[in-house]
Structure formats: structure tokens, C-alpha cells
Amino acid sequence: MTVGELATLFNRNKHIGADLRVVPMPGYRRTMTFTDTGLGWVPLSPNLRTLSQLDLYPDVGLLEGANVSVGRGTPHPFEWIGAPWIDATRLATALNALDAGAHFAPLDFVPTDSTWRGQLCHGVSITRDAASERRPVASLGLALLATLHRLYPDRFKLAATRGSIGSQTVWQAIHDGATPDAAQALDAAALARFARLRQQNLLY
């Protein structure tokens, strides 16, 4: 959804009652990527410098708050994740086996900021699979959470991600060992309700 569509949804369904006027964008289509718009890219923050980082942020951001570096303080925020206790090759192999719509390569890095600042981390680089013509059933973020929890149940602080996931049902399923696909499927009714609500507020 666009920011204007979200504002309309909130105004209506949260009964805010604001005098909201959303001006539709001429020429915009929902299928467009930012590159398709022809507009110049202006970095949104020091940790969202590229379109690739912006694309990965909603998924990799689910890990923030847990004891894993998401690449802040490196040249590749949200494109690298890691921690001192991770086996990089093992993690990359497990993630690549999920067909999560991205490729994972093992790497070592030392973040200069945020989680594990100044410490050697082992982890993976994440490259979205642009060649894939279908979106994965489960999100990349859930794949990261479920895999880290499965491989490192005593080290990875899954509890710190509860608020980021937003759904107690999905979080509990991952906690109990469900696959990302199965965990997301448990919230199908809630997703269907939101899909109907979303449809009522779309401009494009």
C-alpha cells in the first residue's frame, strides 16, 4: 500500500476523523518498482543507502532487537546478518535450502555500530533472487527467524522478535518449530481479513 492508502485506511478504520485529502499520483501502477518510476534515489537514512537495502529492510528488520547484527556499522546494512556464535556455512546452507526468494553466502564481518560492535561476526550476505517470478509463500524474514531458532535454540533470542512479528500465532508457531510456510499459513484468516480491508482503501 502507498502512504496515502495507509493514511486513508487508518483514518477510516481507527475513526480518527482527520480532514485527509490524498492526491493520486498520475502514471503510477502498483507493479512498479522504485526504479520503474524514473525518479532519483535519495537515501532515507545512513543504514538505507541503496534500493537493495530498502527492499530487504522489512524482512531483515524483524531480527532487530535480537542478539544478531543486521549489518549496521558495515558497508551493507540489512544485506548482512551475523553473530559471533553463528556457523556461517551451516546457516547459508540451511537458508538456501528453503527457497526463500534469496541467495545466502557465508561471510565474516566486524560491525562498527549497534549489536556486536567491534566483534567478529559470522553470518550470511543476502541477495534477493531477482530471477524468481513468484513471491515465496512465507516471508524472507520468517525464514531467517525460523532458521536461526532451529539451528541455535539456546543462543538466538527469539523472544526479542515477538513484537516485530506482530502475530502471536505466527511467533508461537516458529517458537514451537514450525516451518516458515506453516507458521504463516496459521494466520491465513487474519491475512484474509486484512486483504478485504486493504482492498477497500486502494487507489491504484
trRosetta pair geometry for C-beta under 8 A, 3 or more apart (Angstrom, degrees):
i j d omega theta_ij theta_ji phi_ij phi_ji
1 5 4.2 -128 -171 91 99 126
1 6 5.0 122 117 -56 126 84
1 9 7.2 -14 -172 -11 161 139
1 198 6.3 -129 -67 -146 123 103
1 201 7.2 19 -137 102 132 111
1 202 7.2 -117 -117 -99 88 75
2 5 4.6 98 52 6 77 102
2 6 7.0 -141 94 -3 41 86
2 25 7.7 -167 -132 2 161 123
2 28 7.9 46 -78 149 144 153
2 203 6.9 -52 37 40 129 117
2 204 7.2 78 -16 7 127 123
3 6 5.7 -55 -148 38 32 111
3 7 6.3 36 152 -23 65 105
4 7 5.6 -52 -146 34 31 113
4 8 6.5 33 154 -19 63 104
4 22 3.7 117 -166 -150 115 124
4 23 7.5 -122 -112 46 150 45
4 24 7.7 -167 104 -91 161 46
4 203 6.5 -10 102 -3 118 149
5 8 5.7 -53 -151 34 32 112
5 9 6.4 34 150 -20 64 104
5 22 7.6 118 -58 -169 40 164
5 198 8.0 44 156 -159 123 74
5 201 5.2 119 -171 134 82 97
5 202 5.9 13 -134 -112 135 41
5 203 5.6 -136 -79 0 98 97
5 204 8.0 -87 -60 14 132 89
6 9 5.5 -52 -148 35 34 113
6 10 6.3 31 155 -16 67 105
6 201 7.8 98 -82 134 22 140
7 10 5.9 -55 -146 38 30 109
7 11 6.1 31 155 -21 65 110
7 20 5.9 -179 142 -154 111 139
7 22 6.4 157 72 -78 120 120
8 11 5.7 -55 -143 36 28 112
8 12 6.3 20 161 -12 64 110
8 20 6.6 179 -93 121 61 143
8 22 5.9 -60 -55 -14 110 147
8 201 4.8 165 98 -155 112 107
8 203 7.8 124 4 -47 154 106
9 12 6.2 -64 -148 41 25 103
9 13 5.7 -14 173 12 65 120
9 197 6.7 82 -145 152 115 99
9 198 7.2 -15 -98 -108 142 49
9 200 7.8 114 -107 82 85 92
9 201 4.2 -33 -71 -82 87 177
10 13 6.7 -70 -125 52 20 88
10 14 5.0 -9 -174 11 64 125
10 16 6.3 30 135 -15 83 135
11 14 7.0 -38 -95 50 9 91
11 16 4.8 -82 -129 50 55 115
11 17 7.3 178 -169 -17 83 15
11 18 5.3 -93 -123 40 114 98
11 20 4.9 -93 -83 -2 166 151
12 15 7.7 0 164 -71 26 43
12 200 7.9 -123 97 121 160 120
12 201 7.0 -157 27 -90 138 115
13 197 6.7 33 -82 -159 154 122
22 203 6.9 -126 121 -69 131 151
24 28 7.6 -147 174 41 79 118
24 203 5.3 -163 -105 166 101 130
24 204 7.4 146 -149 -67 107 87
25 28 3.9 52 93 -15 113 134
25 204 7.9 -18 51 -71 92 130
28 32 6.5 -104 -157 20 66 145
28 37 7.6 1 -109 -108 82 103
28 204 5.8 -73 107 -107 99 148
29 32 5.1 116 67 -29 77 100
29 204 6.6 173 -136 175 31 124
30 202 7.9 -11 -80 -161 137 120
30 204 5.0 158 -52 111 91 115
31 36 8.0 -1 110 49 72 175
32 36 4.0 -141 -152 83 86 134
32 37 5.9 86 164 -58 136 78
33 36 4.9 109 50 -4 67 102
33 37 7.9 -122 96 -11 46 82
33 51 7.8 70 165 -177 111 136
34 37 5.9 -47 -165 17 43 115
34 39 7.0 -79 -177 58 81 103
34 41 6.8 78 141 -94 132 99
34 51 5.8 -153 58 -124 130 121
34 54 7.6 24 -8 90 150 149
35 51 6.8 30 -48 -130 96 172
41 50 7.9 34 153 -142 152 41
41 51 6.3 -91 -118 -55 147 98
43 46 7.6 63 145 -89 133 25
43 48 6.2 155 -167 97 79 68
43 49 4.8 -13 -121 -127 131 49
43 50 7.8 -12 -103 -44 97 34
44 48 4.4 -16 56 86 101 130
44 54 6.9 100 9 -98 128 112
45 48 4.8 62 45 26 86 96
46 49 7.2 0 -170 -63 33 98
47 53 7.2 -156 153 171 57 140
47 71 8.0 136 -153 100 101 87
47 72 5.5 -24 -113 -112 135 86
47 77 4.0 -85 -157 117 86 169
47 78 6.9 104 162 -15 95 105
48 53 5.2 -173 -136 114 54 117
48 54 5.3 76 -167 -79 108 77
48 57 6.2 -2 -104 -70 112 142
48 77 7.3 -83 -63 90 43 123
48 78 7.4 21 -95 14 71 143
49 53 6.0 61 42 25 62 150
49 77 7.5 105 4 39 97 106
50 53 4.8 100 57 6 78 99
50 54 7.1 -139 99 -3 44 87
51 54 5.4 -52 -147 38 38 115
51 55 6.2 42 153 -24 67 104
52 55 5.7 -54 -150 33 30 113
52 56 6.5 17 157 -9 64 110
52 79 6.3 34 128 -85 114 123
52 127 7.9 -31 -158 -131 130 63
52 128 7.0 -162 -145 12 85 111
53 56 6.0 -62 -145 43 31 103
53 57 6.3 54 154 -51 64 96
53 76 7.5 -165 -85 -165 108 56
53 77 5.9 53 -142 83 131 79
53 78 4.7 106 -154 64 80 118
53 79 6.0 -75 -91 -36 78 99
54 57 5.7 -34 -150 -1 30 122
55 128 6.0 -54 123 -29 134 155
56 59 5.9 -74 -167 51 57 104
56 60 5.0 28 151 -5 97 120
56 78 4.7 152 96 149 111 104
56 79 6.1 127 40 -82 163 60
56 126 6.0 124 -132 101 142 128
56 128 6.7 -146 -73 -48 92 109
56 140 7.5 -73 -138 96 75 149
57 60 6.3 -63 -122 50 24 95
57 61 5.2 36 173 -35 64 117
57 78 5.1 -26 -86 -143 63 160
58 61 5.9 -49 -134 30 17 120
58 62 7.9 35 154 -35 48 89
58 141 6.9 -90 125 -43 66 135
59 62 6.4 -44 -178 2 36 110
59 139 5.7 -163 -112 162 100 105
59 140 4.0 18 -160 78 155 101
59 141 3.6 -149 -154 -51 64 87
59 144 7.0 118 158 2 95 129
60 63 6.0 -42 -179 20 56 113
60 70 5.3 130 154 -152 107 114
60 71 7.8 -6 162 17 147 115
60 78 4.5 149 72 -150 145 77
60 79 7.9 -94 -51 -58 167 24
60 81 6.4 -156 -147 -61 109 120
60 126 6.9 -173 -76 39 124 159
60 140 7.7 -26 -51 115 66 113
60 141 6.8 -127 -46 -99 23 85
60 144 6.9 86 -110 -23 57 171
61 64 5.4 -25 -164 -1 58 118
61 70 7.1 71 -95 -155 40 164
61 78 7.0 -10 -54 -115 75 116
61 141 7.4 -36 54 -111 63 129
61 164 7.0 -165 126 -153 77 128
62 141 3.9 100 4 -170 140 121
62 142 7.6 -26 106 -61 175 46
62 144 6.9 142 71 69 116 120
62 145 6.0 -68 125 -52 128 120
62 161 5.8 49 165 -154 82 116
62 164 4.6 148 -140 136 61 131
62 165 6.5 62 -148 -74 115 65
63 66 5.2 -79 -171 42 64 119
63 68 5.0 -60 176 72 123 123
63 70 5.4 151 81 -78 116 110
63 81 6.3 43 74 -132 172 134
63 141 7.7 -147 -29 -148 79 85
63 144 6.2 -69 -58 128 117 134
63 145 7.1 -161 -82 -78 77 79
63 148 7.8 88 -116 3 113 161
63 161 6.8 -31 -112 -96 33 121
63 164 7.9 -117 -14 97 17 170
64 70 5.8 -47 -73 -12 81 146
64 164 6.9 139 58 -89 79 146
65 160 4.4 -171 132 160 93 104
65 161 6.4 152 77 -82 114 52
65 163 7.4 -52 117 53 178 108
65 164 6.5 -174 28 -34 135 124
66 148 7.9 95 143 118 155 152
66 156 6.6 12 180 -172 129 77
66 157 4.8 178 -146 71 78 89
66 158 7.1 16 -114 -90 128 24
66 160 4.3 159 -86 76 60 123
66 161 5.4 -9 -51 -50 117 97
67 83 6.3 67 130 -121 80 141
67 115 6.6 173 -152 -158 41 127
67 155 7.6 -116 83 159 130 71
67 156 7.0 -161 57 -136 95 43
67 157 4.8 88 0 7 101 116
67 160 7.3 117 -20 19 70 154
68 81 5.7 20 157 -176 117 102
68 82 6.9 160 -165 79 84 14
68 83 4.9 -80 -116 -49 65 115
68 86 7.8 62 -123 -46 101 133
68 115 6.6 50 90 125 22 153
68 123 7.6 113 -164 -105 101 136
68 148 6.8 -55 -64 -137 150 157
68 156 7.0 10 -48 -130 115 91
69 72 6.9 -131 -164 37 84 74
69 73 7.8 -77 -155 51 121 107
69 74 7.9 87 155 -16 127 124
69 80 7.5 -11 115 116 102 93
69 81 6.5 165 88 -153 62 50
69 82 5.4 -16 57 63 106 68
69 83 6.3 160 7 -77 82 61
69 109 7.8 -136 101 85 146 108
69 111 4.9 -164 -149 -23 144 146
69 114 6.7 125 -131 101 82 104
69 115 4.6 -163 -87 89 63 99
69 116 4.7 -80 -51 42 116 119
69 121 5.2 -71 28 -97 135 169
69 123 7.2 -132 64 -24 96 155
70 77 6.7 47 119 -163 83 73
70 78 5.8 14 158 -87 104 54
70 80 7.7 128 170 85 34 58
70 81 5.5 -13 -117 -104 50 86
70 114 7.7 -48 41 119 81 149
70 115 7.3 71 4 39 71 126
71 74 4.8 -85 -165 47 72 121
71 76 5.2 -76 -165 100 137 68
71 77 4.3 167 108 -120 100 36
71 78 5.7 -119 55 -10 128 28
71 79 6.0 106 -113 49 175 57
71 80 3.8 120 -92 60 115 85
71 81 6.5 -69 -32 -71 92 45
71 109 7.6 23 -118 93 73 156
71 111 6.9 -171 -147 -97 23 114
72 77 5.1 48 -87 -118 48 114
72 111 6.2 54 81 -159 58 131
72 113 5.0 -87 136 93 93 105
72 114 3.9 48 83 14 130 145
72 115 7.3 91 46 26 110 78
73 77 7.8 94 16 -81 38 101
73 111 3.8 85 81 -180 116 84
73 112 3.9 -161 -175 57 106 58
73 113 2.9 177 -70 28 113 78
73 114 5.6 -162 -11 24 117 89
73 117 6.2 81 13 -113 179 84
74 77 6.4 151 58 -61 80 60
74 80 5.7 -45 87 52 155 140
74 109 5.4 24 -114 166 141 141
74 110 8.0 145 -91 77 100 39
74 111 5.4 -71 -41 -106 95 72
74 112 7.3 143 -66 11 50 82
76 79 3.9 -80 174 65 105 115
76 80 4.7 88 94 -12 113 106
76 125 6.9 -7 131 -129 159 99
77 80 7.6 -63 -104 39 19 86
78 126 8.0 -73 149 56 55 126
79 125 6.0 9 148 -157 86 80
79 126 5.6 -147 -159 55 51 82
79 127 7.6 40 -157 -75 101 57
80 107 6.6 -74 -131 75 112 131
80 109 5.8 24 166 17 153 156
80 123 6.3 106 177 91 79 126
80 124 7.3 -176 -145 93 57 39
80 125 5.4 -30 -94 -101 77 66
80 126 7.3 -168 -78 8 27 83
81 123 4.8 -142 100 178 54 142
81 124 6.2 0 55 54 84 77
81 126 7.0 38 1 -25 99 118
81 144 7.0 67 39 -152 171 131
82 86 5.7 -133 -153 45 67 141
82 88 7.1 -8 -120 -96 113 97
82 107 7.4 -102 -63 83 141 78
82 108 7.5 140 -158 -130 163 39
82 109 6.2 137 35 43 149 95
82 116 7.6 -99 100 68 81 161
82 121 3.5 119 114 148 115 112
82 122 5.5 -176 -159 84 117 22
82 123 2.3 -125 -84 -17 85 126
82 124 7.1 159 -72 13 87 46
83 86 4.8 103 55 -17 81 105
83 115 7.9 -46 -100 143 89 116
83 116 6.1 -170 -128 -57 60 149
83 121 5.5 -22 -89 -141 9 100
83 122 7.3 -38 70 52 43 66
83 123 6.7 89 6 -69 53 110
83 155 7.7 160 111 149 146 119
84 116 6.4 177 -26 -134 92 128
84 119 5.6 -53 -62 148 120 122
84 120 6.3 84 -109 82 88 67
84 121 5.9 -77 -59 -103 52 55
84 122 7.0 73 -141 10 25 86
85 152 6.7 112 119 -136 114 141
85 155 4.9 -139 115 -164 150 150
86 90 7.9 -154 176 63 71 100
86 91 5.5 -1 -177 -34 113 143
86 121 7.3 32 35 -176 114 77
86 122 4.7 -157 80 87 86 89
86 123 5.3 53 83 -85 152 66
86 148 8.0 -49 -105 -125 115 94
86 152 7.1 -73 -98 -47 70 148
87 90 3.8 39 99 21 117 120
87 91 6.3 155 81 -18 62 86
87 122 6.6 -10 -120 122 15 140
87 151 7.8 -128 41 172 100 132
88 91 5.9 -60 -147 38 27 108
88 92 6.2 25 158 -17 65 109
88 106 3.5 104 141 -153 106 102
88 107 6.3 -165 -156 35 143 27
88 108 6.7 -95 -48 -63 154 70
88 122 4.1 -113 -45 174 100 94
88 123 5.7 -37 -110 12 90 8
88 124 6.4 155 -157 -64 80 64
89 92 5.8 -55 -144 37 30 110
89 93 6.2 30 157 -19 64 108
89 106 4.8 -24 -75 -67 54 156
90 93 5.9 -58 -149 36 27 111
90 94 6.4 24 156 -17 63 109
90 151 6.6 141 132 -148 116 138
91 94 5.9 -58 -147 38 30 109
91 95 6.2 23 159 -14 66 110
91 104 7.3 -106 125 154 81 140
91 106 7.2 122 60 -100 90 87
91 123 6.6 -47 79 -147 155 50
91 124 5.6 -132 110 -35 113 117
91 147 6.9 106 -150 140 76 121
91 148 7.5 22 -129 -90 114 71
91 151 6.5 -152 -94 58 76 173
92 95 6.0 -61 -145 41 27 106
92 96 6.1 25 160 -18 65 111
92 104 4.4 -167 -137 121 72 102
92 105 6.0 36 -133 -140 139 13
92 106 4.5 -100 -18 -53 142 79
92 124 4.8 153 -83 -105 85 117
93 96 6.0 -57 -143 38 26 108
93 97 6.5 30 156 -25 60 108
94 97 5.9 -58 -156 28 29 114
94 98 7.4 33 149 -29 60 102
94 147 5.1 144 125 -155 121 118
94 150 7.6 -172 -174 82 145 121
94 151 6.2 -140 -7 -62 172 129
95 98 5.8 -51 -162 17 40 116
95 100 6.5 -57 -176 17 80 134
95 102 7.8 -36 155 84 115 100
95 104 4.3 44 88 5 130 159
95 124 6.5 -60 32 -33 151 178
95 143 6.5 97 -140 147 84 112
95 144 7.3 19 -114 -96 123 60
95 147 5.5 32 -79 -137 78 177
96 103 6.7 29 -110 -143 99 58
96 104 5.3 -133 -55 43 84 98
98 143 5.1 145 127 -147 159 123
98 147 7.0 -96 -40 -67 143 125
98 180 6.9 54 -165 22 134 128
99 136 6.8 162 125 -113 75 114
100 136 5.4 8 -156 -93 42 172
100 138 7.3 -55 -125 83 88 91
100 140 5.1 109 157 -113 114 69
100 143 4.0 -22 -111 -47 144 176
100 180 7.3 44 -107 55 109 161
101 128 6.7 -10 140 -153 88 74
101 129 5.2 -140 -177 37 47 110
101 132 5.4 -127 -132 62 75 165
101 135 6.7 5 -95 -153 149 47
101 136 4.2 -119 -28 -23 115 115
101 140 6.0 -97 64 -70 106 104
102 126 5.3 4 166 -168 141 88
102 127 6.1 154 -166 77 85 41
102 128 5.1 -51 -103 -107 92 39
102 129 5.5 -144 -91 -17 27 85
102 140 5.6 57 -6 -123 130 131
103 126 7.7 149 76 -155 47 43
103 127 4.8 -16 57 62 94 100
103 129 6.1 108 -26 -75 83 89
104 124 4.2 -4 -170 -177 101 141
104 125 7.1 157 -152 71 51 47
104 126 6.0 -12 -100 -99 76 64
104 127 7.9 -172 -73 24 33 73
105 124 6.3 136 63 -157 34 78
105 125 4.9 -13 58 50 93 99
105 127 7.6 28 -2 0 105 111
106 122 7.5 -7 -166 -176 96 87
106 123 7.6 172 -146 105 57 24
106 124 6.0 -50 -96 -99 39 70
107 122 7.9 176 94 -152 38 51
107 123 6.5 -24 65 74 75 65
107 124 6.6 107 22 -132 85 22
107 125 5.2 50 0 -28 137 97
108 120 6.2 -4 -175 -172 109 96
108 121 6.9 160 -156 84 58 49
108 122 5.4 -26 -102 -101 80 65
108 123 7.9 122 -102 24 35 64
109 120 7.9 158 86 -151 23 55
109 121 5.6 -22 67 62 71 98
109 123 7.3 -51 27 40 100 105
110 118 6.6 10 -180 -152 106 22
110 119 6.7 -175 -137 83 83 21
110 120 5.5 -40 -84 -93 92 51
110 121 6.8 152 -96 12 37 82
111 114 6.3 -60 150 61 141 85
111 115 7.1 42 67 77 157 58
111 116 5.7 90 39 88 118 87
111 117 5.7 -80 102 -103 94 48
111 118 7.6 -56 81 -15 62 32
111 119 7.7 -5 43 50 82 66
111 121 6.5 26 -9 0 95 135
112 117 6.4 34 177 -149 21 85
112 118 7.0 63 -121 -65 48 62
113 117 5.7 -1 -136 -105 8 110
114 117 6.2 141 57 -61 30 98
116 119 4.5 -97 -174 58 84 113
116 121 5.2 86 128 -69 153 117
126 140 7.6 103 -166 175 136 136
128 140 7.9 -76 -106 -67 85 159
129 132 4.3 61 111 -14 113 113
132 135 7.8 112 125 -86 117 29
132 136 7.8 -3 157 -46 154 81
136 139 7.2 141 85 -103 109 18
136 140 7.0 107 46 -59 140 69
136 143 7.7 -11 131 -41 157 134
137 180 8.0 139 89 113 87 93
137 181 4.8 41 94 -123 128 97
137 184 6.8 167 139 73 83 137
137 185 7.7 0 160 -61 121 95
138 142 4.9 -96 171 75 109 131
138 143 6.1 128 108 -53 114 86
138 179 7.6 -151 -22 136 160 81
138 180 3.5 143 137 135 159 102
138 181 4.6 -116 -30 -76 118 48
138 183 7.0 68 -125 57 131 91
138 184 4.6 177 -112 -1 84 139
139 142 4.8 98 61 6 84 97
139 143 7.1 -142 101 -4 48 86
139 180 7.2 -129 52 -178 54 124
139 184 7.0 139 2 -87 81 141
140 143 5.4 -54 -152 34 37 116
140 144 6.5 39 150 -21 67 101
141 144 5.7 -52 -152 32 33 111
141 145 6.5 28 153 -15 66 107
142 145 5.6 -54 -145 40 35 111
142 146 5.9 32 160 -17 70 110
142 165 7.7 82 -94 -125 86 105
142 170 7.1 -79 -114 175 126 121
142 174 6.8 -138 -158 -83 88 132
142 180 4.0 128 119 -142 107 104
142 183 6.1 -168 -169 78 132 129
142 184 6.0 -144 0 -54 177 108
143 146 6.1 -56 -139 40 26 107
143 147 6.1 21 163 -16 62 113
143 180 4.6 -43 -77 -47 60 161
144 147 6.2 -64 -145 39 23 106
144 148 6.2 17 162 -14 63 111
145 148 6.2 -61 -146 39 25 106
145 149 6.2 20 159 -15 63 112
145 158 6.8 97 -171 -129 95 92
145 161 5.9 -168 -123 127 126 168
145 165 7.4 43 -87 -80 175 116
145 174 5.7 4 121 -172 113 155
145 180 7.8 118 59 -98 88 100
146 149 5.8 -60 -147 40 27 110
146 150 6.1 26 156 -20 65 110
146 174 5.0 -114 -91 -139 82 102
146 178 7.3 -83 -126 88 126 61
146 179 6.5 83 171 -156 157 34
146 180 4.8 -140 7 -61 148 81
146 183 6.7 -161 -80 -4 128 145
147 150 5.7 -54 -143 37 30 110
147 151 6.1 16 163 -8 66 111
148 151 6.2 -61 -139 45 26 101
148 152 5.8 -36 -180 41 65 106
148 156 4.4 145 148 -119 101 160
148 158 7.7 164 98 -79 100 88
149 152 7.2 -81 -121 64 15 65
149 153 6.0 49 178 -98 61 67
149 156 5.6 -122 -87 87 48 134
149 158 4.8 43 -99 -76 116 132
149 174 6.1 108 34 158 159 95
149 175 7.1 -109 -167 -106 152 40
149 177 8.0 -146 119 -94 114 50
150 153 7.1 2 -135 -56 15 92
150 177 6.8 95 -99 -133 92 74
151 156 7.7 73 70 -15 78 134
152 155 4.0 -58 176 53 112 107
152 156 4.3 103 92 -18 107 100
153 156 7.1 -43 -102 43 17 94
157 160 4.5 43 124 -1 110 116
157 161 7.8 141 110 -15 71 85
158 161 5.8 -61 -166 30 49 111
158 162 7.9 77 142 -52 69 77
158 171 7.9 147 160 -166 102 89
158 174 6.9 -164 -159 117 133 110
158 175 6.0 157 125 -98 145 81
159 162 6.0 -14 -168 -26 48 113
161 164 4.9 -61 -163 43 67 116
161 165 5.8 67 141 -28 90 99
161 171 7.2 179 102 -125 88 109
162 165 6.2 -59 -153 31 27 108
162 168 7.5 25 -165 -107 100 66
162 171 5.1 69 -126 -154 70 160
163 166 7.4 36 174 -72 37 49
165 170 5.6 -152 169 90 124 113
165 171 4.6 149 71 -70 153 98
165 174 7.7 -147 -108 17 157 140
166 170 7.9 21 70 45 68 127
167 170 4.0 63 87 14 118 107
167 171 6.4 170 89 -11 61 84
167 187 5.0 -15 -165 -99 160 146
167 190 6.8 162 -117 74 124 160
168 171 5.7 -57 -143 41 31 111
168 172 6.0 31 159 -20 67 109
169 172 6.1 -59 -148 36 23 108
169 173 6.5 24 154 -20 61 108
169 186 5.1 -153 153 124 114 116
169 187 5.3 149 83 -77 126 89
169 190 7.7 164 33 -3 140 139
170 173 5.7 -55 -150 34 32 113
170 174 6.6 29 154 -15 65 104
170 183 4.9 83 -153 161 73 97
170 184 6.2 32 -122 -92 119 46
170 186 6.4 170 -85 66 60 109
170 187 5.2 -30 -54 -30 104 131
171 174 6.0 -58 -153 37 31 108
171 175 6.2 35 150 -21 66 108
172 175 5.3 -52 -146 37 34 117
172 176 6.2 26 156 -14 67 109
173 176 5.8 -61 -146 42 29 105
173 178 3.9 -27 167 24 92 146
173 182 6.6 -153 173 115 131 88
173 183 3.8 165 101 -120 127 82
173 186 5.3 171 -58 11 150 152
174 177 7.8 93 -176 -37 29 10
174 178 6.0 -77 -79 55 36 90
174 180 7.5 28 -99 -96 104 57
174 183 5.0 29 -56 -110 78 155
178 182 4.3 -127 -175 93 106 115
178 183 4.4 138 101 -63 125 84
178 186 7.5 -8 178 -22 172 130
179 182 4.6 87 53 12 83 104
179 183 6.8 -149 87 -9 39 88
180 183 5.7 -56 -144 36 29 112
180 184 6.3 23 162 -14 65 108
181 184 6.2 -64 -151 39 26 104
181 185 6.3 28 154 -24 64 111
182 185 5.6 -55 -146 33 31 115
182 186 7.0 42 154 -31 61 97
183 186 6.1 -49 -165 16 33 114
183 187 7.9 13 148 -4 59 102
184 187 6.2 -66 -166 38 43 103
185 188 5.6 -1 -170 -46 52 110
187 190 4.8 -47 -176 44 85 115
187 191 5.7 91 123 -27 87 99
188 191 5.6 -58 -146 39 32 112
188 192 6.2 34 155 -23 67 105
189 192 5.7 -53 -148 34 30 112
189 193 6.6 33 152 -20 63 103
190 193 5.7 -51 -151 33 34 113
190 194 6.5 30 152 -15 65 104
191 194 5.8 -55 -149 39 33 108
191 195 6.3 40 150 -27 65 104
192 195 5.4 -48 -147 29 33 117
192 196 6.8 33 154 -17 63 100
193 196 6.0 -55 -157 33 32 108
193 197 6.5 28 149 -14 65 109
194 197 5.4 -57 -147 42 38 113
194 198 5.9 45 153 -26 70 105
195 198 5.6 -49 -143 35 28 115
195 199 6.5 36 155 -27 61 104
196 199 5.7 -50 -150 28 31 115
196 200 7.0 33 153 -21 60 102
197 200 6.0 -56 -161 28 34 113
197 201 7.1 5 153 0 64 113
198 201 6.3 -84 -159 46 33 98
198 202 6.6 48 152 -50 73 98
199 202 6.0 -36 -146 -1 34 117
